Amino acid sequence: MKTDPVGIFDSGLGGLSVLQQVRKILPEEAILYVADSAHAPYGCKNTPFVEQRSRFITERLIEQGAKIIVIACNTATASTIEKFRQDYGIPFVGVEPGIKPAIQLSRNGKIGVLATTATLASERYKQLVHRFASSVQLYNQPCPGLADQIEAGQPDSSKTQLLLTQYINPLIAENIDTLVLGCTHYSFLSEAIKKITSGEIIMVDTSQAVAEQLKRVLQSEQLKSRNFSKGISLQVKYYSTGSITETARAIKTLMHLDVEVSELC
């Protein structure tokens, strides 16, 4: 039904960057957000494990009435979305590194991609590069440990800064002019990245594009809610498979919101 909630999940808290954009574009939609924090991040996990966890969460969201599910994780999207579209009777929206918009924005054709090891190794990513990136130079940079810093609610720590510098400096040395944030966690590092790059490199974050795609799918499937009064946003329910106290604390750090988090069993 149109009044049923939108389900959004991520390996942890990176998908909150997508949630923020969904709230701006679709304030009339009720939302269920699941952070699989007990198993975050997915970027260093093998494909069968990521699929098993994604399937578990998807089925919990469907049990709670989700009419559509956003897989707000590049690694989980690459591993599962095509299967899930066949296996479940609801629409899915995924995320993928913004190679296409980066190509349009780049002036010198040199593009850096920050992503998890699993995303860069996935067949879906390889196909994306094959389809769109033959005319540019891509510099893929895996970023072990970076998503963990967001999960810990430490986007501004010295360790996070050190990791970012370690991963971005080689890309700067290659004279990139555009940088793709290929993990939803990295959206929370945009200000730190601007400092490292002196604001001279274009950043591509697909969170807004995902929210706009969600709106298009809801409209095309005739699932868009009309339950909206001007100035009133519907409820977001937050769930975590990890410590609900730690998840709530991290959400406050990242989004400046005091929220109640429930345990997803």
N, C-alpha and C positions, 0 to 999 in steps of 0.2 A: 504494500500500500504506500501511497505517497507520503504519509505521515510517519512511516517506519524510519528508523535511524540509518545514517551512513556509518559503516564500519571502516576504521582506519587502523592499520597496525604496522609496527616496525619491530626490528630486533630490540629496540629500546626507545630512546628519547629523540632520535634524529627526526622521526616522522612528525614531531611537534612543529617543525618548520613548515611542513605541508599543512598541518592543522591550522596554523595561524592564517595562512592564505585562504583556506577553505572557509574559515570564519568570516573573513572579509568579503568574499565573493558570494557565499551562500549562508548568510546569517539565519535563514529560515529553516535550515536543516538541523535536526537533532543528531548528535554524533556519539559514537562509542569509540574510544581510543584505547588500544591495547599496546603496552610496552612489554616485550618479552625479555624483561631486564635480567631474569635469572640466567639467560643464555646469550646475552649481548656481549659483543657485537657478532653479527653473522659473518662478517667479512673474512674471518679466519677459520670458519667452519666448512666441513665438506658438504657437497650438494645433497646427499640423502638426509643429513641432519637438518639442513635448512628447510627442505621440503616437508619433513616430518613435523617440525615446529610450526611452519606456516599452515600446514593442513589442520593441525590441532587448533590453532587460533581461529582460522577461518570457520571451522565448524562451531566453535563457541560463539562467534559473532552471529552466525546464521541462526543458532539456537535462540539468540536474544533478539532476533527479528531484523537483522541488517538487510537492507534492500539492495545494497551495492557495497563493494569492498574496495578500498584503496590500499594497495600494497605499497606502503610509503618507505620502501627499502630497495635500493638498487640491486643488492645481492639476492634478496627474496624474489623480486620481480624476474630477474634473469633465470632463476632456478625453477620457478613454479607457475608463472601466470598463464602460459599457454595450456598447461595441464588443467589448471583450476577452471579456466573458461569452459573446458569440455566437461569437467567433473561435477560442477555445481550449477544450479539453475538460476544464478544471478549474475549481473555484470561485474567485471573487475576493471579497475584502472591501476596501472602500474607507473613506475618511474624508471627513467634511464638517463644516463649522462647526456648533457645538452650539446652533443656534437653538432647537430644541424644549426642551431642558433649561433654557436661559436664560429662556425665557418662563415656565416653571414656577417658577423661582427668583426672578424679578424681583418686587419689591414695587410699584414705581411705573411699570412698563411702558416704561422707557427703557433700551435695551440697546445697548452699543457692540460693534462687531465689528472686531477687528484681523485683517487678512488681506492676502494679496498682491493686487496689481492684477488679475492674471489670474483668481484665484478669484472676486473680487467681480464681475468682468465676465462670468463664465461663465453659460451657460444653466442649468446644474444649480443654481447658487446662486440665480439669479432664481426658479426653480421652487420651491426650498426656502422662500424668503421668501414667495412667493405662497401656498403651501400653509399655512404656519403662522404668519406674522407680521402678519396683517391687524389684529390687536387691539393691537399694540404699536408703539412708535416705535423704529426701528433707525437707528443712526448708524454707517455703514460708513466705516472708516478704512483706506485702503491704506497699506502700510508699506514703501516702497522702501528697500532697503539693510539691513533688519533681519535677514533670514535670512542675509545675507552675513556678518554679525558672528558668528553661530553657526557658520557654516562655517569661519570663521577661528579658531574656538576662543576667542572673546573676549566671552563673555556678560557679563563684569563690567567691561568697559573704559569709559572716559569717553565714547567715541564712541557706544557702545551705549546708555549712560544718556541721552545727549543726544537720540538718535533716539527712544527710548521716551518721554521727556518731551515731545518735539515732537508725537508721535502721540497720547498719552494726554490731555494737558492740554485739548485742545478737547472731548474726550468728557466729562471732568470738568465742564467749563463748561456742558455740556448737562444736567448732573445725572443722568447714568446711574447705576444702582445695580448693574448686571450687565455683565460684560465677557467676550465670547467670544474665545478664542484660536483664530483660524481658520487657523492654520498650525502644523504639528507642531513646527517650529523654536522657536516662541514658548514652548513648555512650559518650556524651559530658562531663561526670563526671569521665571518666576513670582515669585521672591523680589524681584527688582528692581521688578516691577510693584506688589507689595504695598507697597513703600516709597513709591513715587510716589503711590499711592492711599491711603496711610495705613491700609491693610488694611480700608477701609470699603466696598470694592466687591467683589461676588461674582465670582470668576473661574470660567469654564466651560472645562475642558480635556477633550477627548473621548478621550484616549489610553486610559484604562481602559475606556471604553465600546466602543472598537474591539477591544480584547483580549477582552472578554466576548462580543462578536459573533463573533469568530473561534472562540471555544470553542463557541458555539451551532451555527455552520455545520459545524465538524468533527464534532460529535455528530450532527447531522441527516444529514450525508453519510456517516456511519459511517467517518470518517477519523481519529478521535481516537486518538492513540498510547496504548498501555498499557505501553510500554517504560520503566518508571519504578521506581526503587528509592528509598525514602524518604530524603530528604536529599541526593540526587544529581540535579543538573541536567544535561541533555544539552548537547552542544556547540553553540556559535554560531560559524559561520564568517562572517567579515567580508570583503567585497570592495569595492573602489573603482575607479572609472574614472580617478581623478586620482592624485595623489602618495600612495603608500601610507604613506610616512613622515609626511606632514602629516595624513593621515586618522587614523592611529594616535595622533598627538599630540593631535588635537582630541578623539578619543574619550576619551583619558585625562583631558583637561580637563573634559569634559562628564559622563562617567560614572565617573571615578576608577578606570578599569580599564586595565591593560596588556594589550593584545590584539595578535595578529598579523593584519595585513591583507594580503590577496592582491589582485593586479591582475586586474580583469575586462576581458578583451580582446574 
